[in-house]
Amino acid sequence: MLNPVRALFTFLAKPHVQTGLTLGAVAAIESNQPSLMVRPRTDQALVVAGSIASGYVVGSGYAQVVERLPVRSPMAIDAVAGAAAAAFVSTIGPKIESSRPGALAVTAARLRSYAATTALATSVLRRGVRAAGPYGRFAGSAAGVAAAAALAGGAFLYLRNRLDRYESGERIPPDGSDVAWTLAIGAGVATAVGGAVMAERKAANASASALSRAIGGPAAAWMPLTHAVIGGSAVLAGKVGMGQLLGKIAASNRSTEVRYSEAPTTSLVSGGPGSAVRFDELGLQGRRFVSEASPAGRIDEVLDEDGSKDAIRVYVGVESADTVEGRVALAIEELRRTGALDRSLLIVGSPAGTGYFNYIPVEAAEYLSRGDIASVAIQYGSLPSMLSASKIPLAIEQHGALLQAINRELDQRDPTDRPQVVLYGESLGAQASQGAFTGGGTVVLDDLGVNRALWAGTPYESQWRREIFAGGPHIDSSIFARFASIDEYRDTPADTRSVIRYFFLDHHEDPVTRFGLDLAYRRPAWLGPDDQRPPNVSPSQRWVPAVTFWQTAIDTKNAATVIPGEFKALGHDYRADLAQFVSVAYGLTDVTDDQMASIEARLRRSEIERAAKIADGKEPVG
C-alpha cells in the first residue's frame, strides 16, 4: 500500500503536474457558469471532466516545455511569457482575431498567459512552503496548511462568483450539493481518463524496454511501435464495441411496430396498393410517415369545410434500393404513380439521420392546402443525427439528385401545369438539404426549380447558409431571412416580408445552430458585449477557451427534450411556431385565425396519438 501512495505523492510533487491540476481546477470552476441550456448534474459532470482535462493538458504541457529549457530561473520565464502573451492578446489580438488564423494565434497566446500565470503562482507557493521548512517541522506544516487554506478559500470565492452569474441572468443556480457532486464526479472521470493514459505510457515503456533487451537497440527507438500497438489495440476494441452498438441501433430501423405493421390501404402513399416500394422496406420512420397521411375527411373536420383531397406521401427507404440512383428512380416512379406532380404543392423533404421526417410541418401543410399536396423524402441512414456525421455527404448527394430528377420531370410539362416545389429540412436534414446548393448562391435554387423553403434548426456547420449570409456574387439577400419566432417575422416590414421565399427558423438559444469546433478557440458573436447579444442568450455567460466548447457540446445533447403535445419554442424544439411558419413560408395563408387555432390543436392531438401508438411496442402482431 505504501508504494502506490508514495508514487502518487511523487507524481503530485512534480511542478508541471501541479500547474496542470491547478489550471484544470480553474477550468472546472469556470464550467459552472450558465450557458445556452439547463444541464442536468450528470451532464455538468461531463463538462467538468472535459474542462479539467483541457486545463491540465494546457498547464502541464506549458510547464514541461519550460522545465526542459536550459535556464536557471523558470519563474522569470513564466513572468516574461505571461506578460508578453497578455500584452499580445490586449494589443494585437483585437486586430487579427476576426480571421481563423488570427483567432488561433490569439487563443494560443491567451492560453500561454493562463498557463504561465498558473505556473508562476504554484512556484511561489511551493517556494514559500519550502522556505518555511528549515525553521522547523511546525513552521513548514503551518505554511503548507496556510497555502492549502488560501487555495481552498480562493477557489470557493471563485466558484461563488460563477454561480452568482446565474442570478444576474435571472436563472436559478444549482444548489451546493449538485455543484459538489458534479465537481467530484467530473474530477473522477478526468482522473480515470488520465490514469488510462498513464497506464498506456507505462505499458509502452515496459514493452519498449523488453524489446530492447530481447532484440537490441535503444528502448526509445521501440517507443513509436509500442505506442502504436497498444493505442491501436485500444482503438480497435473501441471501434468493435461502437460498431456493435451502432449495429443494434440501426437494427431498430428494420423492427416492426404493432400499430404500424399493416401496409396502408390507400394507393396515394408509398407502401400502399400498387406501390413501387415495399412497405416493409420503408424502415421504422418511413412506415410511420406514410401511415399518417391526412385523409380528406379529417382535413375537412379540422377546417370546418368541405371538398378537401386525400394527401399524398411518398417515401423511399434506405433498404428500398442499394444506390442513390436506384432510390431516386423509385421516388420519381412513386411521384408519377400517385399523381403527386398534379397537386398544387410538392414538399421535398430531407430527413434526419434515422430517416425521421417531422410530421408537424407536413401535416400542417396538408391542412393549409386542403389536401392539394404531395410530400416526398428519401432515407439515407438509420442512426440518430448525432451519430450520422459520416452520412452527410451521402445525404447531400441524394437530396441534390432528387431535386434534379424532379426538375427534369417537371421541365417536360407546360410551365402552368407544374406544382410549386418547396423544401423542408430540420436539424441534420436542414444541413443535408442546403448542402446541395453549396457554391451556387441563391441562383441555384431557381435553377433547380425550388420556389420556396423552410429550414428549422440548421446546424452551425451548414456551409451554404454561411455563404449566403456572408453575401457575394449570385446571392440575392432580399429573398431569404432568418427568424427566431413568428413574432420576429410579423415585426418585419411588410414590403420586406413580401419578397422572402426562403426561411431559416433558428432559435437564438439553440445550441445546434451554435456548436462548432471553433468554439474551442474563437469567441462567437453571440457571446459578444451584453448589449449586442441575441435574446435568450445569458448575459452572464462568457467565452472561455475549451470550456465553452464542452458546455455547448453537452447543451446540444439537451437541446430538444420534448413532451408529446406540449409544443414549445425553446432550444431545438420548433413545434410551437411550425404551423404558422409553414403558412407564411409556403404561401398557404388562406386560413382564418380560428382555422389556424384548430390546425394547431389537431397537430398537438396527432402527436399525442402517435406517441401512444409508438408506446404499444415493436412486437410483431400475432
C-alpha positions as CSV (number, residue, x, y, z in Angstrom):
1,M,0.0,0.0,0.0
2,L,2.9,2.3,0.7
3,N,4.4,2.2,-2.8
4,P,1.2,3.5,-4.6
5,V,0.8,6.2,-2.0
6,R,4.4,7.2,-2.3
7,A,4.2,7.1,-6.1
8,L,1.0,9.3,-6.0
9,F,2.8,11.9,-3.8
10,T,5.8,11.8,-6.0
11,F,3.6,12.4,-9.1
12,L,1.8,15.3,-7.4
13,A,5.0,16.9,-6.4
14,K,6.1,17.4,-10.0
15,P,5.8,21.2,-10.9
16,H,4.2,20.5,-14.3
17,V,1.6,18.3,-12.6
18,Q,0.8,21.0,-10.1
19,T,0.4,23.6,-12.8
20,G,-1.8,21.3,-14.9
21,L,-4.0,20.4,-12.0
22,T,-4.4,24.0,-10.8
23,L,-5.3,25.2,-14.3
24,G,-7.7,22.2,-14.6
25,A,-9.4,23.2,-11.3
26,V,-9.8,26.8,-12.6
27,A,-11.4,25.4,-15.8
28,A,-13.7,23.2,-13.8
29,I,-14.9,26.1,-11.7
30,E,-15.4,28.2,-14.9
31,S,-17.6,25.5,-16.3
32,N,-20.1,26.2,-13.5
33,Q,-21.4,29.2,-15.3
34,P,-24.7,29.4,-17.2
35,S,-24.8,28.5,-20.9
36,L,-27.5,28.1,-23.6
37,M,-29.4,25.3,-21.9
38,V,-30.0,24.0,-18.4
39,R,-27.8,21.0,-17.8
40,P,-28.7,18.0,-15.5
41,R,-25.9,17.4,-13.0
42,T,-24.7,14.2,-14.8
43,D,-24.1,16.2,-17.9
44,Q,-22.5,19.0,-15.9
45,A,-20.1,16.4,-14.5
46,L,-19.1,15.6,-18.1
47,V,-18.5,19.3,-18.8
48,V,-16.3,19.4,-15.6
49,A,-14.3,16.4,-16.7
50,G,-13.7,17.8,-20.2
51,S,-12.7,21.2,-18.7
52,I,-10.3,19.6,-16.2
53,A,-8.7,17.6,-18.9
54,S,-8.3,20.6,-21.2
55,G,-6.9,22.7,-18.4
56,Y,-4.4,20.0,-17.3
57,V,-3.2,19.5,-20.9
58,V,-2.6,23.2,-21.4
59,G,-1.0,23.8,-18.0
60,S,1.1,20.7,-17.8
61,G,2.2,20.9,-21.4
62,Y,3.4,24.5,-20.9
63,A,5.2,23.7,-17.7
64,Q,7.0,20.7,-19.2
65,V,8.3,22.9,-22.0
66,V,9.7,25.4,-19.5
67,E,11.2,22.6,-17.4
68,R,13.3,21.5,-20.4
69,L,14.7,24.9,-21.1
70,P,18.3,25.4,-20.1
71,V,17.5,28.3,-17.8
72,R,18.3,28.9,-14.1
73,S,15.1,30.7,-13.2
74,P,11.9,29.1,-14.6
75,M,9.9,31.7,-12.6
76,A,11.5,34.5,-14.6
77,I,10.5,32.7,-17.9
78,D,6.9,32.3,-16.5
79,A,6.7,36.0,-15.7
80,V,8.0,37.2,-19.0
81,A,6.0,34.6,-21.0
82,G,2.8,35.5,-19.2
83,A,3.3,39.3,-19.5
84,A,4.2,39.0,-23.2
85,A,1.3,36.8,-24.0
86,A,-1.2,39.1,-22.2
87,A,0.2,42.1,-24.0
88,F,-0.2,40.4,-27.3
89,V,-3.8,39.5,-26.6
90,S,-4.7,43.0,-25.5
91,T,-2.8,45.0,-28.2
92,I,-2.6,42.9,-31.3
93,G,-5.4,40.4,-30.6
94,P,-8.4,42.7,-31.4
95,K,-6.8,43.5,-34.8
96,I,-6.4,39.9,-36.0
97,E,-8.8,37.6,-34.1
98,S,-11.6,38.0,-36.7
99,S,-9.8,35.6,-39.0
100,R,-9.4,31.9,-38.2
101,P,-5.5,32.0,-38.1
102,G,-5.7,35.2,-36.0
103,A,-8.1,33.6,-33.6
104,L,-5.9,30.6,-33.2
105,A,-2.9,32.8,-32.6
106,V,-4.7,34.9,-30.0
107,T,-6.2,32.0,-28.2
108,A,-2.8,30.3,-28.1
109,A,-1.4,33.4,-26.5
110,R,-4.3,33.6,-24.1
111,L,-3.7,30.0,-23.0
112,R,0.0,30.6,-22.7
113,S,-0.8,33.6,-20.4
114,Y,-3.1,31.4,-18.3
115,A,-0.6,28.6,-18.0
116,A,2.4,30.9,-17.3
117,T,0.5,32.8,-14.6
118,T,-0.6,29.5,-13.0
119,A,2.9,28.1,-13.2
120,L,4.3,31.2,-11.5
121,A,1.7,31.1,-8.7
122,T,2.3,27.5,-8.0
123,S,6.1,28.1,-7.9
124,V,5.7,31.0,-5.4
125,L,3.5,28.8,-3.1
126,R,6.0,25.9,-3.5
127,R,8.9,28.1,-2.6
128,G,7.1,29.6,0.3
129,V,6.4,26.2,1.8
130,R,10.0,25.1,1.3
131,A,11.4,28.3,2.8
132,A,9.5,27.6,6.0
133,G,10.9,24.1,6.2
134,P,14.3,25.0,7.7
135,Y,12.6,26.7,10.6
136,G,11.1,23.5,11.9
137,R,8.5,21.0,11.1
138,F,5.7,23.1,12.7
139,A,6.5,26.1,10.5
140,G,6.7,24.0,7.4
141,S,3.4,22.3,8.2
142,A,1.8,25.6,9.1
143,A,3.0,27.1,5.8
144,G,1.5,24.2,3.9
145,V,-1.8,24.4,5.7
146,A,-2.0,28.1,5.1
147,A,-1.3,27.7,1.4
148,A,-3.9,25.0,1.1
149,A,-6.4,27.1,3.0
150,A,-5.7,30.1,0.8
151,L,-6.2,28.0,-2.3
152,A,-9.4,26.5,-1.0
153,G,-10.8,29.9,0.0
154,G,-9.9,31.4,-3.3
155,A,-11.5,28.5,-5.1
156,F,-14.7,28.9,-3.0
157,L,-14.9,32.6,-3.8
158,Y,-14.2,32.0,-7.4
159,L,-16.9,29.3,-7.6
160,R,-19.4,31.6,-5.7
161,N,-18.8,34.3,-8.3
162,R,-19.6,31.9,-11.1
163,L,-22.8,30.7,-9.5
164,D,-23.8,34.3,-8.9
165,R,-23.9,34.8,-12.7
166,Y,-27.0,32.6,-12.8
167,E,-28.9,35.0,-10.7
168,S,-27.7,38.1,-12.6
169,G,-29.1,36.3,-15.7
170,E,-32.4,35.6,-14.0
171,R,-31.8,31.9,-13.7
172,I,-31.8,29.7,-10.7
173,P,-28.2,28.5,-9.8
174,P,-27.6,24.8,-9.0
175,D,-27.5,24.1,-5.3
176,G,-24.4,23.3,-3.3
177,S,-24.9,19.5,-3.3
178,D,-25.3,19.4,-7.1
179,V,-22.1,21.5,-7.6
180,A,-20.1,19.3,-5.2
181,W,-21.4,16.2,-6.9
182,T,-20.5,17.4,-10.4
183,L,-17.1,18.6,-9.3
184,A,-16.4,15.2,-7.6
185,I,-17.7,13.0,-10.4
186,G,-16.1,15.2,-13.1
187,A,-12.8,15.0,-11.3
188,G,-13.2,11.3,-11.0
189,V,-13.9,10.9,-14.7
190,A,-10.9,13.1,-15.6
191,T,-8.7,11.1,-13.2
192,A,-9.8,7.8,-14.8
193,V,-9.0,9.1,-18.3
194,G,-5.7,10.4,-17.1
195,G,-5.0,7.1,-15.3
196,A,-5.7,5.2,-18.6
197,V,-3.3,7.5,-20.4
198,M,-0.6,6.9,-17.8
199,A,-1.2,3.2,-17.8
200,E,-0.7,3.2,-21.6
201,R,2.5,5.1,-21.3
202,K,3.9,2.7,-18.7
203,A,2.9,-0.3,-20.7
204,A,4.6,1.2,-23.8
205,N,7.7,2.0,-21.8
206,A,7.8,-1.5,-20.4
207,S,7.2,-3.1,-23.8
208,A,9.9,-1.0,-25.4
209,S,12.4,-2.0,-22.7
210,A,11.6,-5.6,-23.2
211,L,12.0,-5.4,-26.9
212,S,15.3,-3.5,-26.4
213,R,16.6,-6.4,-24.2
214,A,15.3,-9.1,-26.5
215,I,16.2,-7.7,-29.9
216,G,18.6,-4.9,-29.2
217,G,18.7,-1.2,-29.9
218,P,17.7,1.7,-27.6
219,A,14.3,1.4,-25.9
220,A,13.4,4.9,-27.2
221,A,13.6,3.5,-30.8
222,W,10.9,1.0,-29.9
223,M,8.5,3.5,-28.3
224,P,6.6,4.5,-31.5
225,L,5.9,0.8,-32.2
226,T,4.7,0.0,-28.7
227,H,2.5,3.1,-28.6
228,A,1.1,2.2,-32.0
229,V,0.4,-1.4,-30.9
230,I,-1.2,-0.5,-27.6
231,G,-3.1,2.5,-28.8
232,G,-4.2,0.7,-32.0
233,S,-5.5,-2.2,-29.9
234,A,-7.5,0.2,-27.8
235,V,-8.9,2.0,-30.8
236,L,-9.7,-1.3,-32.5
237,A,-11.5,-2.6,-29.4
238,G,-13.4,0.7,-29.1
239,K,-14.3,0.5,-32.8
240,V,-15.6,-3.0,-32.5
241,G,-17.7,-2.1,-29.4
242,M,-19.1,1.0,-31.1
243,G,-19.8,-1.0,-34.2
244,Q,-21.8,-3.5,-32.2
245,L,-23.7,-0.6,-30.5
246,L,-24.4,1.1,-33.8
247,G,-25.5,-2.1,-35.3
248,K,-28.1,-2.6,-32.6
249,I,-29.4,1.0,-33.1
250,A,-29.5,0.6,-36.9
251,A,-31.3,-2.8,-36.5
252,S,-34.3,-0.9,-34.9
253,N,-34.9,0.6,-38.4
254,R,-36.0,-2.9,-39.5
255,S,-38.1,-3.6,-36.5
256,T,-41.9,-3.8,-36.8
257,E,-44.2,-1.8,-34.5
258,V,-47.6,-3.2,-33.5
259,R,-49.5,-0.1,-34.6
260,Y,-47.5,0.4,-37.8
261,S,-47.3,-3.1,-39.0
262,E,-50.1,-3.1,-41.6
263,A,-49.5,-1.6,-45.0
264,P,-51.7,1.4,-45.9
265,T,-54.9,0.6,-47.9
266,T,-54.7,3.8,-50.0
267,S,-52.7,3.9,-53.2
268,L,-51.8,7.6,-52.5
269,V,-48.9,6.7,-50.3
270,S,-45.7,4.6,-50.7
271,G,-46.1,1.0,-49.5
272,G,-49.8,1.0,-50.4
273,P,-51.5,-0.9,-53.2
274,G,-49.6,-0.7,-56.5
275,S,-46.6,0.9,-54.8
276,A,-43.1,0.6,-56.4
277,V,-41.6,0.2,-52.9
278,R,-42.5,-2.4,-50.3
279,F,-43.9,-1.3,-47.0
280,D,-41.5,-3.4,-45.0
281,E,-38.5,-1.8,-46.7
282,L,-39.5,1.8,-45.7
283,G,-37.9,1.5,-42.3
284,L,-39.3,2.4,-38.9
285,Q,-39.7,6.1,-39.7
286,G,-40.9,5.6,-43.2
287,R,-43.7,3.3,-42.1
288,R,-44.9,5.8,-39.6
289,F,-44.7,8.7,-42.0
290,V,-46.8,7.1,-44.8
291,S,-49.3,5.7,-42.4
292,E,-50.1,9.2,-41.0
293,A,-51.1,10.9,-44.3
294,S,-54.1,13.2,-43.7
295,P,-57.3,11.9,-45.2
296,A,-59.8,14.4,-46.8
297,G,-62.4,13.8,-44.0
298,R,-60.0,14.8,-41.3
299,I,-58.9,17.9,-43.2
300,D,-62.5,19.0,-43.7
301,E,-63.2,18.4,-40.0
302,V,-60.2,20.5,-38.9
303,L,-61.0,23.4,-41.2
304,D,-64.8,23.0,-40.9
305,E,-65.1,23.0,-44.6
306,D,-65.9,20.5,-47.4
307,G,-64.1,19.5,-50.6
308,S,-60.6,18.6,-49.4
309,K,-58.4,15.9,-51.0
310,D,-56.6,13.0,-49.5
311,A,-52.9,14.0,-49.1
312,I,-50.2,12.1,-51.0
313,R,-47.0,11.0,-49.2
314,V,-44.0,9.4,-51.0
315,Y,-41.2,7.8,-49.0
316,V,-38.3,5.6,-50.1
317,G,-36.3,3.7,-47.5
318,V,-32.6,3.2,-47.5
319,E,-33.2,-0.5,-48.0
320,S,-35.6,0.0,-50.9
321,A,-32.6,0.2,-53.3
322,D,-28.8,-0.2,-52.9
323,T,-27.7,3.1,-54.6
324,V,-28.6,6.7,-54.7
325,E,-29.7,6.4,-58.3
326,G,-31.9,3.5,-57.5
327,R,-33.6,5.2,-54.6
328,V,-34.2,8.5,-56.6
329,A,-35.6,6.4,-59.5
330,L,-38.1,4.8,-57.1
331,A,-39.1,8.2,-55.7
332,I,-39.8,9.5,-59.2
333,E,-41.8,6.4,-60.1
334,E,-43.8,6.9,-57.0
335,L,-44.5,10.5,-57.7
336,R,-45.8,9.5,-61.1
337,R,-47.9,6.7,-59.8
338,T,-49.6,8.6,-57.1
339,G,-50.2,11.7,-59.3
340,A,-48.1,13.8,-56.9
341,L,-47.0,16.1,-59.6
342,D,-50.6,17.0,-60.4
343,R,-51.0,18.6,-57.0
344,S,-50.5,22.3,-56.5
345,L,-47.8,21.9,-53.8
346,L,-44.9,19.4,-53.6
347,I,-42.8,19.3,-50.4
348,V,-39.4,17.8,-50.9
349,G,-38.0,16.9,-47.5
350,S,-34.6,15.9,-46.3
351,P,-35.0,13.6,-43.3
352,A,-32.8,13.5,-40.2
353,G,-30.3,10.7,-39.6
354,T,-32.8,8.0,-38.7
355,G,-35.0,8.8,-41.6
356,Y,-37.3,10.8,-39.4
357,F,-39.2,13.5,-41.4
358,N,-41.0,15.8,-39.0
359,Y,-44.7,15.1,-39.3
360,I,-45.8,18.5,-38.0
361,P,-44.9,20.8,-40.9
362,V,-46.1,18.2,-43.4
363,E,-49.4,17.7,-41.6
364,A,-49.9,21.4,-41.2
365,A,-49.3,21.9,-44.9
366,E,-51.8,19.2,-45.7
367,Y,-54.5,21.1,-43.7
368,L,-53.5,24.5,-45.1
369,S,-53.6,23.3,-48.7
370,R,-56.8,21.4,-48.2
371,G,-55.0,18.2,-49.2
372,D,-53.9,19.5,-52.6
373,I,-50.4,18.5,-51.7
374,A,-47.8,15.8,-52.0
375,S,-44.6,15.2,-50.0
376,V,-41.6,13.2,-50.8
377,A,-38.5,12.1,-48.8
378,I,-35.7,9.5,-49.2
379,Q,-34.0,7.9,-46.3
380,Y,-30.2,7.9,-46.3
381,G,-29.3,6.3,-42.9
382,S,-30.7,4.7,-39.8
383,L,-28.7,6.3,-37.0
384,P,-29.5,9.3,-34.8
385,S,-28.3,12.6,-36.2
386,M,-25.5,13.0,-33.7
387,L,-24.1,9.7,-34.9
388,S,-24.7,10.4,-38.6
389,A,-22.0,12.9,-39.5
390,S,-20.3,10.4,-41.9
391,K,-23.6,10.2,-43.8
392,I,-23.8,13.9,-44.6
393,P,-22.1,13.7,-48.0
394,L,-24.4,10.8,-49.0
395,A,-27.4,12.8,-47.8
396,I,-26.4,15.9,-49.7
397,E,-25.7,13.9,-52.9
398,Q,-29.1,12.1,-52.6
399,H,-31.1,15.2,-51.9
400,G,-29.5,17.0,-54.8
401,A,-30.1,14.1,-57.2
402,L,-33.8,14.0,-56.1
403,L,-34.2,17.7,-56.8
404,Q,-32.5,17.4,-60.2
405,A,-34.7,14.4,-61.1
406,I,-37.9,16.3,-60.1
407,N,-36.9,19.4,-62.0
408,R,-36.2,17.3,-65.2
409,E,-39.6,15.6,-64.8
410,L,-41.4,19.0,-64.4
411,D,-39.5,20.5,-67.3
412,Q,-41.4,18.2,-69.6
413,R,-44.6,19.9,-68.6
414,D,-46.2,23.2,-69.5
415,P,-45.0,25.9,-67.1
416,T,-48.6,26.5,-66.0
417,D,-49.0,22.8,-65.2
418,R,-46.4,22.2,-62.6
419,P,-46.7,22.2,-58.8
420,Q,-45.0,24.7,-56.6
421,V,-41.8,22.9,-55.3
422,V,-40.9,23.7,-51.7
423,L,-38.3,22.3,-49.3
424,Y,-38.4,21.4,-45.7
425,G,-35.4,20.3,-43.6
426,E,-34.8,20.2,-39.8
427,S,-31.6,19.8,-37.9
428,L,-29.2,17.5,-39.9
429,G,-31.9,17.3,-42.5
430,A,-31.6,21.1,-43.0
431,Q,-27.9,20.8,-43.4
432,A,-28.2,18.0,-45.9
433,S,-30.9,19.9,-47.8
434,Q,-28.8,23.1,-48.0
435,G,-25.6,21.2,-48.9
436,A,-26.9,20.6,-52.4
437,F,-26.6,24.3,-53.1
438,T,-23.1,24.9,-51.8
439,G,-21.2,27.3,-54.0
440,G,-24.2,28.2,-56.1
441,G,-25.5,31.1,-54.1
442,T,-29.3,31.6,-54.3
443,V,-29.3,31.3,-58.1
444,V,-29.0,27.6,-57.9
445,L,-32.4,27.4,-56.2
446,D,-34.1,28.8,-59.3
447,D,-32.0,26.6,-61.5
448,L,-33.4,23.6,-59.6
449,G,-37.0,24.9,-59.7
450,V,-37.2,25.4,-55.9
451,N,-39.9,28.0,-55.3
452,R,-39.8,28.3,-51.5
453,A,-38.2,26.6,-48.5
454,L,-38.4,26.4,-44.7
455,W,-35.4,25.1,-42.7
456,A,-35.6,24.8,-38.9
457,G,-32.6,24.5,-36.6
458,T,-30.0,24.5,-39.2
459,P,-26.7,23.1,-37.7
460,Y,-23.8,25.6,-37.4
461,E,-21.7,23.6,-39.9
462,S,-24.0,24.2,-42.8
463,Q,-21.6,25.8,-45.4
464,W,-24.2,27.1,-47.8
465,R,-26.0,29.1,-45.0
466,R,-22.7,30.7,-44.1
467,E,-22.1,31.5,-47.8
468,I,-25.4,33.3,-48.4
469,F,-25.4,35.2,-45.2
470,A,-21.9,36.4,-45.9
471,G,-23.1,37.8,-49.2
472,G,-21.4,37.9,-52.6
473,P,-22.0,37.1,-56.3
474,H,-25.1,35.1,-57.2
475,I,-26.7,35.9,-53.9
476,D,-30.0,37.8,-53.6
477,S,-30.1,38.8,-50.0
478,S,-33.7,40.0,-50.3
479,I,-35.2,36.6,-50.8
480,F,-34.1,34.8,-47.6
481,A,-34.2,35.7,-44.0
482,R,-33.6,34.2,-40.5
483,F,-36.2,34.4,-37.8
484,A,-36.3,33.1,-34.2
485,S,-40.1,33.3,-33.8
486,I,-43.2,34.1,-35.7
487,D,-43.4,37.4,-33.8
488,E,-40.0,38.4,-35.3
489,Y,-41.4,37.7,-38.7
490,R,-44.5,39.8,-38.1
491,D,-42.4,42.7,-36.8
492,T,-40.6,42.8,-40.1
493,P,-41.8,45.5,-42.5
494,A,-44.5,44.2,-44.9
495,D,-42.6,45.1,-48.1
496,T,-39.6,43.1,-46.8
497,R,-41.7,40.1,-45.9
498,S,-43.4,40.1,-49.3
499,V,-40.3,39.0,-51.2
500,I,-38.9,36.5,-48.8
501,R,-39.1,33.0,-50.2
502,Y,-36.5,31.0,-48.2
503,F,-36.9,30.9,-44.4
504,F,-34.4,30.0,-41.7
505,L,-36.1,29.3,-38.4
506,D,-33.4,29.4,-35.8
507,H,-33.8,30.0,-32.1
508,H,-31.2,32.3,-30.5
509,E,-30.5,29.8,-27.7
510,D,-30.5,26.6,-29.9
511,P,-27.0,25.1,-29.4
512,V,-27.4,23.0,-32.6
513,T,-27.2,26.3,-34.6
514,R,-24.2,27.5,-32.4
515,F,-22.0,24.5,-31.9
516,G,-18.8,24.1,-33.9
517,L,-15.2,23.1,-33.3
518,D,-14.2,26.8,-33.5
519,L,-15.9,27.4,-30.1
520,A,-12.7,25.9,-28.6
521,Y,-10.5,28.7,-29.9
522,R,-12.7,31.6,-31.0
523,R,-15.2,33.7,-29.2
524,P,-18.5,33.6,-31.1
525,A,-20.5,36.7,-32.0
526,W,-23.4,35.5,-29.8
527,L,-21.1,35.8,-26.8
528,G,-20.1,39.4,-27.6
529,P,-20.9,42.5,-25.5
530,D,-24.1,42.3,-23.4
531,D,-25.9,44.9,-25.4
532,Q,-25.2,43.1,-28.7
533,R,-26.2,39.6,-27.6
534,P,-29.3,37.9,-29.1
535,P,-32.3,37.4,-26.8
536,N,-32.3,34.3,-24.6
537,V,-28.5,34.1,-24.6
538,S,-27.5,34.6,-21.0
539,P,-25.8,37.9,-20.3
540,S,-23.8,36.1,-17.6
541,Q,-22.1,33.6,-19.8
542,R,-18.6,34.4,-21.0
543,W,-16.5,32.7,-23.5
544,V,-13.7,30.6,-22.1
545,P,-11.4,28.6,-24.5
546,A,-12.3,24.9,-24.5
547,V,-14.7,25.3,-21.6
548,T,-17.4,26.9,-23.8
549,F,-16.8,24.1,-26.3
550,W,-17.6,21.4,-23.7
551,Q,-20.6,23.4,-22.4
552,T,-22.2,23.8,-25.8
553,A,-21.5,20.3,-26.8
554,I,-23.5,19.0,-23.9
555,D,-26.1,21.7,-24.5
556,T,-26.6,20.2,-28.0
557,K,-27.5,16.9,-26.5
558,N,-30.1,18.5,-24.3
559,A,-31.4,20.9,-26.9
560,A,-34.7,19.1,-27.7
561,T,-36.2,17.4,-24.7
562,V,-39.8,17.2,-25.8
563,I,-43.1,16.1,-24.3
564,P,-45.7,14.9,-26.9
565,G,-48.4,17.5,-27.3
566,E,-46.6,20.2,-25.3
567,F,-45.3,22.4,-28.1
568,K,-42.5,24.8,-27.1
569,A,-40.4,27.4,-28.9
570,L,-37.1,26.7,-27.0
571,G,-33.7,25.4,-27.9
572,H,-34.0,22.9,-30.7
573,D,-37.8,22.4,-30.2
574,Y,-39.5,24.4,-33.0
575,R,-43.0,22.8,-32.8
576,A,-44.8,25.9,-31.3
577,D,-44.2,28.1,-34.4
578,L,-44.0,25.5,-37.2
579,A,-47.6,25.6,-38.4
580,Q,-47.6,29.4,-38.7
581,F,-44.2,29.4,-40.4
582,V,-45.4,26.7,-42.9
583,S,-48.3,29.0,-43.7
584,V,-46.1,32.1,-44.5
585,A,-43.1,30.2,-45.9
586,Y,-45.2,28.2,-48.4
587,G,-47.7,31.0,-49.2
588,L,-50.6,29.0,-47.6
589,T,-52.2,31.9,-45.9
590,D,-55.8,31.4,-46.9
591,V,-57.0,30.5,-43.4
592,T,-58.8,32.3,-40.6
593,D,-57.4,32.7,-37.1
594,D,-59.9,30.2,-35.9
595,Q,-58.8,27.7,-38.5
596,M,-55.2,28.1,-37.6
597,A,-56.0,27.5,-34.0
598,S,-57.9,24.4,-35.0
599,I,-54.9,23.2,-37.0
600,E,-52.5,23.7,-34.1
601,A,-54.9,21.9,-31.7
602,R,-55.1,19.0,-34.2
603,L,-51.3,18.9,-34.5
604,R,-50.9,18.5,-30.8
605,R,-53.6,15.8,-30.7
606,S,-51.9,14.0,-33.6
607,E,-48.6,14.0,-31.7
608,I,-50.1,12.5,-28.6
609,E,-51.9,9.8,-30.7
610,R,-48.6,8.9,-32.4
611,A,-46.8,8.7,-29.1
612,A,-49.5,6.3,-27.8
613,K,-49.1,4.1,-30.9
614,I,-45.4,4.0,-30.6
615,A,-45.7,3.2,-26.9
616,D,-47.5,0.0,-27.8
617,G,-44.2,-1.5,-28.7
618,K,-42.4,-3.3,-31.5
619,E,-43.5,-6.9,-31.0
620,P,-44.9,-8.5,-34.2
621,V,-48.6,-8.8,-34.4
622,G,-50.0,-12.3,-34.0
